[in-house]
Amino acid sequence: MIRFLWNSVTRAFGYIIDHRRLSLTVFVIAFVTVQSFLNTSFITADYFRKFKVGPATAFDSDYRKLLASNLPVANIIELLRRENITGELTLVFRQAEFGYYSGLPFAYIYDNTYADLFEKATPAQLYAKLRSKNIKYLLTPDYAMPEFYNTGFADFVADLSFSEQIYEQQGYKLTRLRDQPIESSAQKIITSADFTKSPQSMRKWQLGRQPSGMLQQLSTEKAKLVFNESAGMVQLIRKKSYHSRPYIVDVLQPNPLRPKASPFLLGQSDFEPKGNTFSVEVDVEGRGYFELVVAGYARANILEESNELVVWSGVLDGERRTVRGRFTDIIPKRTASNLAEDERRYRVYLRLQDGTELDLRSWKVRTLTEDSPALDFVNRYQAALDMGWDFGDRQARFLYFGVIADDKKELDQSNEPWVQISQYDSSLVGVRSPLFYVPPSTYRDMDRINVLDTLARQINPAIHTTFELSGHGAVGITALVYCRNFDGSDPALAATAISLGTRILLDTTRSDKTTFLSSCLPSFIRYDITVKRNRFMAKADNALSDIRFRNLKTSLSFATPDQTIRKVELIPVTRLIAKNMFTSPDVTGDRQPLKAILETPSK
Amino acid sequence: MTFELMQFILMVVRGIMLLTIFLLASMSMYALFVSLLGKNAPKGIVLGLSLIIGPMLLSWFNIMLLYFFAEHTSKFYVWWLAFAFGVPGIIATFRHGPNLWGTYSDMLATFAQDKVKSRIYYLFLTLVILAMGQLLLTQLFIPLSANDPLEYASVSRLIATLHSARDYPFMDRTLTGGLYAGWTHPLGYAGLLSYAFMLQGPAVENAGIIKFVAPYYVFAQAILIMAFAGWKRPLAGPVAAFILLATPIYFHLASQAHIDISRLATMTAAVVSVWLLAANGNLRHALIAILAIGMAQFSHSIGLLTLPLVIPLYLLISKSSWIITIRNSALLIFGSLLFVALRLIINIKTIGAPLGDYVKIWTFPNIKAEHHLQVVRHLESLYDKIINGMMSGWSSLEMFYIFHWALTGALVIAVIYFRKQIMQPVSLVKNMFWKNEDPVFAALIIIMGFYAMLALTIMAGTELAIKNVRYTMTVQPLLAVALARLLVWFMDLKRSQSPKQIRTKKARKKADATAKAKAAGAGA
């Protein structure tokens, strides 16, 4: 056997060596062909992954799929639909998705009607112009646009007096203009450095620590940091490569050829958050593209949980300017953990593109609003809380509860001879995870459990269920609450099973009502209904219990921070046809929309 | 059955209707072309041309109706056009369909004698079909999310809702609700999309059947390329189609219903029609070429570049007398421009120039939009413009894969092989290459012309032609043709004579003679 194998191998090698050109050609052609075919497959697979298309969502509308894949613009459209806009416009810096899917009136930056907004202007002047054109919202994309950073818009958005940022996701930002400008209070400088006056402070800046938790030592050939103490500035230089990749289409990933992201150059300084909204200012002169980034992290985790936010990005053309950005405290307080407050940090750094050279003269971070009990976690989330739990008619088309019935499961043959128990599981589930609640603008990926936990404890969600049962037999009901974690990739965080008890019916009809507390904001609620058959109770001609379960109504109540109880009704009237279990398929009508009721009962 | 599933099935049914109308329009074109060219015309190539020109001509008529007979109901446009193209299409299908299939199966039957080749043929055909299957999957299930396709879709939806193309370019926000499209693009693609919208109704949350237009053009393009590259070398057909489909940027654009797919298809059709015209310079051939070039111009504003590409090609490879060549060139230029004349006049009226993105705020000195583009896309220095812009086919492997390099390699090998012939006087070279009918030469001339044009724009100091890799993709179909034909040619060469044979003096002489004969034979 071994000899045979050995002979085959040597013969194969012999053949390859004898026909090495042919073998090489065949190998190269085969390799390239397979690889080329993989190109198409990778792109297809990437698309399916990106939009999370699976059996459950395959037939949804395009817009639903965009929402399900957590596309920032889709979430922003949802948020704007709730803002109850009447005649006020959103100035969009990119019209594609908004223009096609939203159906909301908007203004596009390239429209000549709005050209005068893009002349140089102070924030106050721009505010007046925007108001005069009936614009209330600004929607900016995740990439730098000269129409934004080279006009009055960048400074306008950085100034707390005229606008508030109400949503931020993956670089997409929705800014709402204030009805009246306010005075920015308490502009306290938390940390700053002026290298022209104190050159030694520039030594704090260093190269090459990526916020991903990985230490990356940048080669000195690629990037340089020069402390020019006599001129009072830090020079950041990132050399140009012989071939730079301008951009990579996001879903385009022919695998082995995709280059690894090259490390960026960073200067940095850490500071502790003492406030809620901050402004970052950097006095910089130079040439090329760069980003001003803020990353938040907990010290104990050494940047692992960091979460970065680009507060300014753009291109300098040799001029000197002060670039400004603003961000809101994005690290929730760890009340439930053993980490102390002061272990939270922020870090400001600059990220440079190949070929960018910058002279940094000074930088500072200011608190725009004071930290006070009144501006604590809940308050900052108040706006979002108020907006939550909304089921408009528009959503109703796709948010529904449905039944998924498992096949018959023979569980156990009981030892008791006179009781034969067959158990069937059927779940009344929310087949989609409804967008019960849009996370507040400051909600970021980090510390998700902490945020949700705190939020749930603040609002005490309770689930009220009423239903009607008729027929005969025994039925046990369990509710499973799947928590929402506002992450598109993982809509259901965990399930809490709550038994709602067993009912025995003897050809009777009964209405039932039950209330239970949830430990989180539900993504969906699943009812597991177990039908049991007691032989002595069963009719002779019917092998199974015959239970009809209908008119299920579920509502959810929660307390807002001002102790108002809000209640949202979900009316998941569904087709209750479960194989083998519900013998009468006529129990229900067709699927009906969830109605939008957001009521505030009297106190 | 859930509501979503019903919607989905309805979309598929409408999609099939749309594709049927496209195919019937193509068949009616096919009948027309065959009657013009006579029975000896290469059927595969004519079919490929009609598949591309048919729907685009339907789009042209759609836009003309929407312009001159605006504001009728959707049904008016949908059914009149379906009737006008469908009835001849049905007749043509019955008349020419069996014949077409017969020709193809005859070709396969003769081809099947060479077992190795026919296996490779089927392998690549399978790969092409699989890739198209993947494309179909993405169209059915992946939402439309890319910037340009969504803008085109919005514009087309608006045209379909207004039942009028008179208000385009859309610069009046009271009419559009905010949508701004101050473009100068002719409405070729938008005409197809708005036809689809009128067929399915203006979808709000769905893109629906408009996503079928790009894959249709991938299919049509594949058929044309298979026929063109497979001319007298059938194996090169599926290889070329596969090379095109496996170009990541092409497949990516096709999966997101980008306009470029139809633009590339019509441009390829224009080149192929001129190649046909070069062999036989009569007016009937010229008519087809005029139509093809017109459609290429109508499909996108870059389509206007078709003329400066195909006219030099025609002058180089035309076999007719110089008077006829000049006459035909003039016909091609003026005839094809008729299809976009209306748009060009409107553009000059509205923005003062026949072409160009007109954005007022880009002229503001504080914005520096051009500088931003140069920096962000790494197109600042001349070196950058050449490496990252013009040569992106070679430098952006993640978008173009290795096909540009492969063609370069293949050309180097071909030049080494033909070095003796190339060292001959210019007149002989001219006879060998320029007057050669082989599609490789037509493709190479277009590729070189295109890169020369890019070089000229860079010299003129504009990044217009290189600012987006999608523009560099223009010659990809022809690159696929040239590469596939060269590879297959190598394969034939390998089989007819191994390199060892050439080592003896006698054999070398013999090999030279064979090579010459081959070069001549390839032209025959």
Interface residues (C-beta under 8 A of the other chain):
Chain A: V32 T33 Q35 S36 F37 N39 T40 S41 I43 T44 Y47 F48 F51 V53 A58 F59 D60 S61 D62 Y63 R64 K65 L66 L71 L89 V92 R94 Q95 A96 E97 G99 Y100 Y101 G103 P105 F106 A107 Y108 I109 Y110 D111 N112 T113 A115 F118 E119 K120 A144 M145 P146 E147 N150 T151 Y242 H243 S244 R245 P246 Y247 I248 V249 V251 L252 Q253 P254 L257 R258 P259 G288 Y289 G314 V315 D317 Q353 D354 G355 R397 F398 R591
Chain B: T2 F3 E4 L5 Q7 F8 F124 L127 L130 A131 Q134 L135 L137 T138 F141 I142 P143 L144 S145 A146 N147 D148 L150 E151 A153 S154 R157 M171 R173 G177 G178 L179 Y180 G182 V204 E205 N206 A207 F242 I243 L245 A246 T247 P248 I249 F251 H252 S255 V359 K360 I361 F364 N366 I367 K368 A369 H371 H372 V375 V376 R377 H378 L379 E380 D384 I387 N388 S395 S396 L397 E398 M399 Y401 I402 A406
